[in-house]
Amino acid sequence: MTGEVVLFALVIALSPFTLIPALFMQFAPRAHAAGGAFTVGWVAGVAVPVSLCVALTPLVQRFEGGHSWTAWVRIVLGGLLVLLGVRQWLVRHGKAAPGWMRLLADATPGRAFRLGLLLSLLNPKIFLLSAAAGFAIATADPGPSAAATAVVVFTACAASTVVLPVLLRLLLGERVVEPLARTRSALERNAAGVMAVVIAAIGVLVLVEGLVDL
């Protein structure tokens, strides 16, 4: 797995869009079951775009002459990430809490699974980062087993911070609730601006890679 793919996984794992809902689940009425169900949904939502890009890229390569199309895909993905980063920066202050936060507060396991799937699969930032990772894996021309391993490792790394609060609550019980609450509050206050800069910077890197490949 390339350094570029690891970077995408780390950005997803450390994103407030990943951490905040994962922490919210630890305050649901049935925290263990809801947290586990949310994790399964989240993993599925991350795995879908990366797997699709790994599967579809070789098919497109078969029908396209040359590699200029891969450069244009990078340019489009990079440009979209830059725009999302800029938008996130512009709305980082004074934004009302999204509706999904209220849903997470009293989520049943079934609702937690659906929210985990939708919040990862339909979040444009996470979707684009996952798709970019899948594209990077496929264009490195790995064998089928190496590509499958890369997808599994990427998904595990990207979802690691969703799994961590579940494990901490399971191992430490109520002792971990207060630290998790403080962490969640700090993320809600300070993380949006940082992640806007990180997403935009990664978008610039992907964009530049595409321009160089042209």
C-alpha positions in Angstrom: 0.0 0.0 0.0 1.5 3.3 -1.1 2.2 6.3 1.2 -0.6 8.2 -0.6 -3.2 5.6 0.3 -2.0 5.6 3.9 -2.3 9.4 4.0 -5.9 9.2 2.8 -6.7 6.6 5.5 -5.2 8.7 8.2 -7.1 11.8 7.2 -10.4 9.8 7.3 -9.4 8.3 10.7 -8.5 11.6 12.3 -11.3 13.6 10.7 -13.9 15.1 13.1 -16.5 13.7 10.6 -15.3 10.3 11.8 -14.4 11.0 15.4 -17.4 13.0 16.6 -20.2 10.5 15.6 -18.0 7.6 16.9 -17.8 9.4 20.3 -21.5 10.3 20.2 -22.4 6.6 20.0 -20.8 6.0 23.4 -23.6 8.1 25.0 -26.5 6.2 23.4 -28.8 4.2 25.8 -27.3 0.8 24.6 -23.8 2.1 24.0 -22.1 -1.3 23.4 -24.6 -2.6 20.9 -25.1 0.8 19.2 -21.4 1.5 19.0 -20.7 -1.9 17.5 -23.5 -1.6 14.9 -22.4 1.9 14.0 -18.8 0.6 13.5 -20.1 -2.1 11.1 -22.1 0.4 9.1 -19.2 2.9 9.0 -16.7 0.2 7.8 -19.1 -0.8 5.0 -19.6 2.8 3.9 -15.8 3.3 3.6 -15.2 0.0 1.9 -17.7 0.5 -0.9 -16.1 3.5 -2.7 -12.6 2.2 -2.4 -13.6 -1.3 -3.6 -15.6 0.1 -6.5 -12.7 2.2 -7.7 -10.2 -0.7 -7.4 -12.6 -2.9 -9.4 -13.6 -0.4 -12.1 -10.3 1.3 -12.8 -8.7 -1.7 -14.6 -11.9 -2.1 -16.7 -11.7 1.5 -17.8 -8.0 1.1 -18.5 -8.8 -1.8 -20.9 -10.9 0.5 -23.1 -8.8 3.6 -22.9 -5.6 4.3 -24.9 -2.8 5.8 -22.9 -2.9 7.0 -19.4 -4.1 10.6 -19.8 -7.5 9.7 -18.4 -5.9 8.7 -15.0 -4.3 12.2 -14.8 -7.7 13.8 -15.4 -9.3 11.7 -12.7 -6.7 12.9 -10.3 -7.2 16.5 -11.4 -11.0 16.2 -10.8 -10.7 14.4 -7.5 -8.1 16.9 -6.3 -10.1 19.9 -7.4 -13.2 18.6 -5.6 -11.3 18.0 -2.4 -9.9 21.6 -2.6 -13.4 23.0 -3.1 -14.7 20.9 -0.1 -11.8 22.1 2.0 -12.5 25.8 1.1 -16.2 25.3 1.8 -15.5 23.7 5.2 -13.2 26.6 6.1 -15.8 29.2 5.2 -18.6 27.6 7.3 -16.4 26.5 10.2 -18.0 29.1 12.6 -21.5 29.6 13.7 -22.9 26.4 12.1 -25.8 24.8 13.9 -25.4 21.2 15.0 -26.5 18.8 12.2 -29.6 16.7 12.6 -27.7 13.4 12.7 -26.2 14.4 16.1 -29.6 14.4 17.6 -30.4 11.0 16.0 -27.1 9.5 17.4 -27.9 10.6 21.0 -30.7 7.9 21.4 -29.8 5.5 18.5 -30.9 1.9 18.7 -28.5 -0.6 17.2 -30.5 -0.8 13.9 -30.5 3.0 13.6 -26.8 3.2 14.5 -25.9 0.8 11.7 -27.9 2.8 9.2 -26.4 6.1 10.4 -22.9 4.6 10.3 -23.4 3.5 6.7 -25.0 6.8 5.5 -22.6 9.1 7.4 -19.6 7.5 5.8 -21.0 6.6 2.3 -22.9 9.9 1.8 -20.3 12.3 3.3 -18.6 13.8 0.2 -15.3 14.3 1.9 -15.0 10.7 3.1 -16.4 9.4 -0.1 -13.9 11.3 -2.3 -11.0 10.3 0.0 -12.0 6.7 -0.2 -12.5 6.8 -3.9 -9.1 8.5 -4.4 -7.5 5.8 -2.3 -9.1 3.1 -4.5 -7.9 4.9 -7.6 -4.4 5.1 -6.2 -4.4 1.4 -5.3 -5.6 0.4 -8.8 -3.3 2.6 -10.8 -0.3 1.1 -8.9 -1.1 -2.1 -10.9 -1.1 -4.6 -8.0 -2.1 -8.2 -8.4 -5.6 -9.2 -7.2 -4.4 -10.4 -3.8 -2.3 -7.4 -3.2 -5.2 -5.1 -4.2 -7.6 -6.9 -1.9 -5.0 -6.6 1.0 -4.6 -2.9 0.3 -8.3 -2.4 0.4 -8.6 -4.3 3.7 -5.7 -2.4 5.3 -7.0 1.0 4.1 -10.5 0.3 5.4 -9.1 -0.9 8.8 -6.9 2.2 9.2 -9.6 4.6 8.1 -12.1 3.0 10.6 -9.6 2.5 13.4 -10.8 5.6 15.3 -14.4 4.4 15.1 -13.4 1.1 16.7 -11.3 2.7 19.4 -14.1 4.3 21.5 -16.0 1.0 21.4 -13.0 -0.9 22.7 -12.3 1.7 25.3 -15.9 1.6 26.6 -15.9 -2.2 26.5 -12.6 -2.5 28.5 -12.8 0.4 30.9 -16.6 0.8 31.3 -17.9 4.1 32.8 -14.4 5.3 33.7 -13.9 6.3 30.0 -17.2 8.2 29.6 -16.0 11.6 31.0 -12.7 11.6 29.0 -14.7 10.7 25.8 -17.1 13.6 26.5 -14.3 16.1 26.9 -12.7 14.9 23.7 -15.9 15.2 21.8 -16.5 18.7 23.1 -12.9 19.8 22.1 -13.4 18.3 18.6 -16.7 20.1 18.1 -15.0 23.4 19.0 -11.7 23.3 17.2 -11.4 20.6 14.6 -13.4 21.9 11.7 -10.8 24.6 10.6 -7.9 22.2 10.9 -9.6 19.5 8.8 -10.6 22.1 6.2 -6.9 23.0 5.7 -5.9 19.3 5.7 -8.5 18.3 3.1 -7.6 21.3 0.9 -3.9 20.5 1.1 -4.5 16.9 0.1 -6.6 18.1 -2.7 -3.8 20.3 -3.9 -1.4 17.3 -3.8 -3.7 15.1 -5.8 -4.4 17.9 -8.3 -0.6 18.5 -8.8 0.0 14.8 -9.3 -2.6 14.8 -12.0 -1.1 17.9 -13.7 2.3 16.3 -13.6 1.0 13.1 -15.2 -0.6 15.0 -18.2 
